[in-house]
Amino acid sequence: METTAVRGRLTWQVATVTSVTPETGSVVTITLDPPDWLGHRAGQHLDVRLTADDGYTAERSYSIASAPGEQVAITVERLEGGEVSPYLTEDLRAGDELELRGPIGGYFVWEPADGGPLILLAGGSGVVPLRAILRHRRRSGSEVPARLLYSARTLPDVIYRGELDQGHDGAQVIYTLTRSHPSGWTGHTGRLSQALLAEAAWAAEANPLAFICGPTSFVETAAAGLVDLGYRPERVKTERFGATGGR
Amino acid sequence: MDALDGNAIGGLLIDVFGTEMTAARSTCATCGDSRPVAELVVYRQAPGTVVRCRTCGSVLMVFVRAHGAIGTDLTGLASLSQPDRP
């Protein structure tokens, strides 16, 4: 504990909210200015703590949406009946304060030296840490081939669509829409299948590195599917956030 | 209640162990399954957190916050191995 305190990495601190930007109808990105931030790695998260007037506290963990070196940002999806996300997505304004600690996590992280090729598999708001990885890849000048397979309910539910459609220095983005799709949609539809996985994933012979983030069922399907395709289990990193998109 | 995975308790594990532990390798004392802590099954319901084996479902770790302390039960683990240079 002493070491942690000396590093100052996990002390709760009060950050100032510098912006709240809608991403979709139910998702916002919140940029934060924590007074004591030693930098984060792509894929890490932070803990947010809300305290009610009566002292009741609720903690949630959110993936960091920005790359190392960029301002700290989280992207939050509103969950109906949630304790924390309705406040963050509907009430929080620039200039407000937010209690947080981080960065946290040493498993679901990517460094350029980890290589690739990278296959990133996102279910819903599971795209958030993968976007941080894509941004880190671009900002660090990494030439590792990268591909993102993103499963969303509908096209308007796609988070960061403008950014993803612009491309990330050659990173390919493949969508599959599970609930409905616009007329004339020529992309994939339906839930992640082994056929789609086989089509989108790099050949196992290239020793790819996979990051999978999403609801538990999505992550299990994707991880088992990649191993079936010959991926080495230790090169398949997973992060699950339950059935509802919050953690 | 939705199951999370070990990534979600990185902060709690730093509170308990004083260092990042999600990349540490756990071994289940019941079935011997070995995998990173990040991949274990986690149920969070204040004030307690229960961590289960992804293969056999045995309880590996329990953490309970009360009275300003964290009670920790690790009896379900055979081992917990931290990489030398995380």
Contacts between the chains, C-beta under 8 A, distances in Angstrom:
chain1	res1	chain2	res2	distance
A	1	B	15	7.7
A	1	B	18	4.8
A	2	B	18	7.4
A	3	B	18	5.7
A	3	B	19	6.9
A	4	B	14	5.9
A	4	B	18	5.3
A	4	B	19	7.1
A	9	B	14	7.7
A	10	B	11	6.5
A	10	B	14	4.9
A	10	B	15	7.4
A	45	B	7	7.2
A	45	B	10	7.2
A	47	B	11	4.5
A	59	B	11	7.8
A	61	B	7	7.7
A	61	B	8	5.0
A	61	B	10	7.5
A	61	B	11	6.9
A	101	B	11	6.3
A	102	B	11	7.5
A	104	B	10	3.9
A	104	B	11	4.9
A	104	B	14	7.0
A	104	B	20	7.5
A	105	B	7	5.9
A	105	B	10	4.7
A	105	B	20	7.1
A	105	B	22	5.5
A	105	B	38	7.7
A	106	B	10	7.7
A	106	B	20	4.2
A	106	B	22	5.6
A	106	B	23	4.3
A	106	B	86	5.3
A	107	B	6	7.6
A	107	B	7	6.4
A	107	B	22	4.2
A	107	B	23	4.2
A	107	B	36	5.4
A	107	B	37	7.5
A	107	B	38	3.7
A	108	B	7	5.4
A	108	B	22	7.5
A	108	B	38	6.3
A	216	B	2	7.3
A	216	B	3	6.1
A	216	B	5	7.9
A	237	B	38	7.7
A	238	B	5	6.9
A	238	B	38	7.5
A	238	B	39	6.1
A	239	B	5	6.5
A	239	B	7	4.7
A	239	B	38	7.3
A	240	B	3	7.2
A	240	B	4	6.2
A	240	B	5	4.4
A	240	B	7	7.7
A	241	B	4	6.4
A	241	B	8	7.3
A	242	B	2	3.0
A	242	B	3	6.5
A	242	B	4	5.6
A	243	B	2	5.1
A	244	B	2	6.3
A	247	B	4	5.8
A	247	B	8	5.0
